[in-house]
Each structure stands twice: as C-alpha cells, then as structure tokens.
C-alpha cells in the first residue's frame, strides 16, 4: 500500500516536472510555442484545409504551453491556501483590495465559480469595492490566461496587460464603492462583517500528498476538457480571420489612437473565452494591429455581455454600467499609455 | 447511534463538478446507510445569503459534515468522502 502510494506520487510529480522543465527549456532556447502560419501561407489553401493547417500549427507548437498551463492551474488551485485568502479578502479592510488583485489570478477557475465567490464576498460584508476588484481581475489575470498570453503575444504585452488590469480593477472597485448606488448596495450587507461563527465552521481535512496531486491533475484535466473544445472551435474562426481579413482594414482602424479606441470597443462585448481572445489578438497582430491597440484589446475582457448580465442580477444595472464604462476608459487609457511607452501606436 | 448530516455546497444551476461531488456524497451515504448509520444529504446554494452567513465565502464545490466545511474547491473521490465521514463517526 505504502509503496503504491510512493510510486503514484513520484509518477505525478514527474508528469508536472516534465512540463515545467520542457517549458523552461523552450523559454531559455527561445523556441517559440506559437503558430507560425502567416496570411500568405493560408490563403493559397482550399477553404476546408485552412482551419486544419492552422489548428495543426497551434497543436504542434502549443501543446507544451497548454499542458504546462493546465498543470500549473491545477497545482495552484490545489496547493494554495484558498480558504485563508478568501477570509482575508472578505475582511472588509483596505488591504483586501490588494489581496484581491494579487491573489485573484491564482483562482484560475471557470466563470461558474467566479460569480458565486463574488456574491459570497458581497454577502459576507467584504464591501463592493474589493468584490468588484476580484471580479474584474480574476478572469483577465488568471494563471492559465497569463501563461498563454506570455507565450502567444510576448511578455511585454502580457505584463502590460496584467499590470494595467490590476491597477484598473483597484481604481474601478474603489470608485464604484464611492458612488451613491455603490454605497447604498454596500450598506445592505455591512452588518454581516466579521461573523466569528464563520471561522469555526470551516475546518478542512488534511489529505496525503498523492491524493492532493491527483486532485490537482484532475482539476487541470477538467479545465482542459472545459476550455479546449471551445478554444479549438474558436481557432477555426481565427484561422479564417488570419487568412482573409483585409490587412488594410487592420492597418487603418487598429493602429494609432483611433485603433486603441476601436480595439477596446471590439474586445469587450465580444464574448470570447480569454484563450480565444488571445489567439484572435495574435492573428490581428500578424495583420498589423499596433501594440497599444493589443493591450486595449486584451483589457476589454471584463465587460462582455453575458458576464455583465449575470452580475447585474446581483448588484443591479447601475453598478454594472458604471464599471463597464470605467473599464472601457481604463482599456483606452492603458492602450494609449502603452503605445506612448513603446513608441509605436 | 450517531447521525451524519452532509451538506454539499454548489452553484445553482449545478456545474458539472458540483454535480459530481453530490453524486459521490450520495453514493457513500447509501453505503453507510446499508451499515445502519443514519445519513442525510442535502444541497446548499453557494450564492444564498443563508449559506454565506453560515460559512463565509467558500469555493464550490464544498462538503459540509455536521455543520463544518471539510472540503472545498475540489471534487473528492468516493473513497475520500467515505474516510472523512468515518472520522466523524
């Protein structure tokens, strides 16, 4: 029994280590993990073959990055002390903004967990500010999306996006908590803060390492099963964009200050899982989208329509509209700032 | 005879992981009932104010045994659920 456990543990550690080492090697050797197909390569092919070639290109280069991303996502969700973080975030103090920003990325979870945590934070009296900060940062900056963004769009754009999204989320959360309707909403739950019974009601059982590793890998696999099918379907669409979307249009509308505004507008309402947004962003970059517009494009994540609808059922439309408008402004501002910083719009 | 009260906290409508967790809990409950132990399984909505005021912010899915959250944010296999429940007996 004990040996079986040890063997299982070793096998699973080896699996995770394999992806980590391969990934490190790829980064050190600057071997690119992103598809190399250009519009010219794709255009000559028959219509049905375009998505196949593009998908194959992604799978060939991207399997390592995706495998690594999903394993890390699983390991993070299993081994980081989430109950501790949740309690900290719901403490209702100023620090909870920072905790929400820095720690939300490791809650790499599907949206079906995001909204419950959000409403939980609200009901627990954490305040609308930190709760909103969490809601805005978590989907944009989760570890899965971050790894893929770094690999596909380059670390400069990825870091700019992460930093800008974090700052914007704190500012927006804080601002909304100061609006009359934000205060009104918050006052409804202020009495719930610091309930001592809650701490006693959570007493997680300890599990042996092999069970935890297995649980981590299982969750990584679950995420992959949830996300990859949509990702591959999205890639089919992206392959046609890459092949046929006129470069002149991209050059005209997705560069310069106007490009930043257009990108922020397009990136938002379009409901796409983050991974597809990154892939589509890559296709547009290949077609000539400017770096500033790319950052604005990525920042458009928080105000897509389905997410806003489910949030508005909890907090009311006024708060949703407020943070939607603010997110748009933040996306444009970040795009412009990044454009100025790197010197090309 | 001891009584076990199990509550599975999940989202409503249920996500696949919450469903699986409830399934596993019910499977183990059926087994323990076969041994003559009184086990009750209920489902709680994670977004309900009542749930939050009892447990604070939790991650779905979570398993509560006799009023204490034992597992959260993961789907434990039936074997693990059974071990946790037996510890409470």
Interface residues (C-beta under 8 A of the other chain):
Chain A: X77 X78 X82 X83 X86 X87 X89 X90 X107 X109 X110 X112 X113 X115 X116 X117 X119 X120 X121 X123 X124 X126 X192 X195 X197 X198 X199 X200 X201 X202 X203 X204 X205 X207 X211 X215 X218 X219 X222 X314
Chain B: X11 X15 X16 X17 X46 X47 X49 X52 X53 X54 X55 X56 X57 X58 X59 X60 X64 X67 X68 X69 X70 X71 X72 X73 X74 X75 X76 X80 X84 X87
